[in-house]
Amino acid sequence: MPDYEFIGKSQLSRGFSFPLKRSTLDAFLDHRQVRAVTGVAYCGPSDDRRVLCADYRYWGPQDRGVSHSLILWVNAVPSALRYYIANHIQEQVLPRLADWMQQFTDASKLASQLEHRFELYYDEVSDDGSCRLDVRVDTPRKQRRLPKYRAKVRP
């Protein structure tokens, strides 16, 4: 069983539902042995049609007692699209997400990686209950180093 903090689940208005059940997510994380997830939240519908977001942040070993957080945000979608999106998530997105999360298990590489984001959006909704799904993965943002001060200091 995955060990993460369940942040909460929003009450949905009529016509919206969650495309991914928590039990399905837990079973998948357990099957793939993904231990990097620190929190999961189920939110209402997104204004920009986001379905899923994995947000990774690295603070370093001395900040707040934890070195990283990886939070999964699952947004509600229109109920007419739920089955189409749910099938796509289970068949294609979850394996890709698990592979993406595996990069955070190697602690030797984490010092140079500050923030990452994995997102799934839907667009171009058709009458038959299908839509176009788009996965967006950002490139890691590295720490910035200040240039060395090379001028001579006068007494």
C-alpha positions as CSV (number, residue, x, y, z in Angstrom):
1,M,0.0,0.0,0.0
2,P,1.5,3.4,-1.0
3,D,2.3,5.7,1.9
4,Y,1.3,9.3,1.2
5,E,-0.9,12.0,2.7
6,F,-4.4,12.2,1.3
7,I,-5.0,15.9,1.1
8,G,-8.7,15.7,0.3
9,K,-11.5,15.3,-2.2
10,S,-13.7,18.2,-3.4
11,Q,-17.4,18.0,-3.6
12,L,-18.4,18.0,-7.2
13,S,-21.4,19.7,-8.8
14,R,-23.7,17.8,-11.1
15,G,-22.2,16.9,-14.4
16,F,-18.6,16.3,-13.2
17,S,-16.8,13.3,-12.0
18,F,-13.2,12.1,-11.3
19,P,-11.5,10.2,-14.1
20,L,-9.3,8.2,-11.8
21,K,-10.5,6.3,-8.7
22,R,-8.2,6.4,-5.7
23,S,-8.2,2.6,-5.4
24,T,-7.0,2.4,-9.0
25,L,-4.2,4.9,-8.4
26,D,-3.2,3.1,-5.2
27,A,-3.2,-0.3,-6.9
28,F,-1.1,1.0,-9.8
29,L,1.4,2.8,-7.5
30,D,1.7,-0.4,-5.4
31,H,2.1,-2.6,-8.5
32,R,4.9,-0.4,-10.0
33,Q,6.4,0.1,-6.5
34,V,6.4,3.9,-6.7
35,R,7.3,5.3,-3.3
36,A,8.1,8.9,-4.2
37,V,4.5,10.2,-3.9
38,T,4.1,12.3,-0.7
39,G,0.5,13.6,-1.3
40,V,-2.7,13.1,-3.4
41,A,-5.5,15.6,-3.8
42,Y,-8.8,15.3,-5.8
43,C,-9.9,18.8,-6.9
44,G,-12.8,20.2,-8.8
45,P,-12.7,21.0,-12.5
46,S,-9.9,23.1,-13.8
47,D,-10.5,26.3,-15.8
48,D,-7.7,25.3,-18.2
49,R,-9.1,21.7,-18.7
50,R,-6.3,20.0,-16.7
51,V,-7.0,16.4,-15.8
52,L,-4.0,15.3,-13.9
53,C,-0.9,17.1,-12.5
54,A,2.2,15.7,-10.7
55,D,4.2,18.4,-9.1
56,Y,7.7,17.6,-7.8
57,R,9.7,20.0,-5.7
58,Y,13.1,19.5,-4.1
59,W,14.2,21.7,-1.2
60,G,17.5,20.1,-0.2
61,P,18.3,17.9,2.8
62,Q,18.0,20.6,5.5
63,D,14.8,22.4,4.8
64,R,11.7,21.5,6.9
65,G,13.1,18.0,7.6
66,V,12.0,16.7,4.2
67,S,14.0,16.8,1.1
68,H,11.2,16.6,-1.6
69,S,7.5,16.5,-2.2
70,L,5.7,14.9,-5.1
71,I,2.0,15.7,-5.1
72,L,-0.6,14.3,-7.5
73,W,-3.6,16.5,-8.3
74,V,-6.6,14.8,-10.0
75,N,-9.1,17.3,-11.4
76,A,-12.7,16.5,-12.2
77,V,-13.8,16.3,-15.8
78,P,-17.3,16.5,-17.5
79,S,-19.1,13.2,-16.8
80,A,-19.6,12.7,-20.6
81,L,-15.8,12.4,-21.0
82,R,-15.1,10.4,-17.9
83,Y,-14.9,6.9,-19.4
84,Y,-12.9,8.0,-22.4
85,I,-10.4,9.8,-20.2
86,A,-10.3,7.1,-17.6
87,N,-9.4,4.4,-20.2
88,H,-6.7,6.6,-21.7
89,I,-5.2,7.4,-18.2
90,Q,-5.1,3.7,-17.2
91,E,-3.7,2.4,-20.5
92,Q,-1.2,5.2,-21.5
93,V,-0.8,7.9,-19.0
94,L,-0.2,6.0,-15.7
95,P,2.7,3.9,-17.1
96,R,4.3,7.1,-18.5
97,L,3.8,8.8,-15.2
98,A,5.3,6.0,-13.2
99,D,8.4,6.1,-15.5
100,W,8.6,9.8,-14.9
101,M,8.4,9.4,-11.1
102,Q,11.1,6.8,-11.0
103,Q,13.7,9.5,-11.8
104,F,13.2,10.9,-8.3
105,T,14.3,7.7,-6.5
106,D,18.0,8.3,-7.2
107,A,19.1,10.7,-4.4
108,S,22.5,11.4,-6.1
109,K,20.7,13.3,-9.0
110,L,18.3,15.3,-6.9
111,A,20.6,18.1,-5.8
112,S,20.6,19.7,-9.3
113,Q,16.9,19.3,-9.9
114,L,14.5,21.7,-8.3
115,E,11.1,21.5,-9.9
116,H,9.3,19.2,-12.3
117,R,5.8,19.0,-13.6
118,F,3.9,16.3,-15.4
119,E,0.4,17.4,-16.6
120,L,-2.5,16.0,-18.7
121,Y,-5.0,18.2,-20.4
122,Y,-8.1,17.5,-22.6
123,D,-9.2,19.5,-25.6
124,E,-11.3,19.3,-28.8
125,V,-14.3,17.6,-27.2
126,S,-16.5,15.7,-29.7
127,D,-20.2,14.7,-29.5
128,D,-19.4,11.0,-29.2
129,G,-17.7,11.4,-25.7
130,S,-14.1,11.5,-26.9
131,C,-11.5,14.2,-26.8
132,R,-7.9,14.9,-27.5
133,L,-5.5,14.4,-24.6
134,D,-2.2,16.2,-24.3
135,V,0.6,15.2,-21.9
136,R,3.0,18.1,-21.0
137,V,6.2,17.4,-19.2
138,D,8.5,20.3,-18.4
139,T,12.2,20.3,-18.5
140,P,13.9,20.4,-15.1
141,R,14.8,23.8,-13.8
142,K,18.3,23.7,-12.3
143,Q,19.7,25.8,-9.5
144,R,21.2,29.0,-10.6
145,R,24.7,29.8,-9.4
146,L,26.0,33.2,-9.0
147,P,29.1,34.1,-11.0
148,K,32.4,34.1,-9.0
149,Y,33.5,37.5,-8.0
150,R,36.9,37.9,-9.6
151,A,37.8,41.5,-8.8
152,K,40.6,42.3,-6.4
153,V,39.5,43.6,-3.0
154,R,41.3,46.7,-1.9
155,P,42.2,47.2,1.8
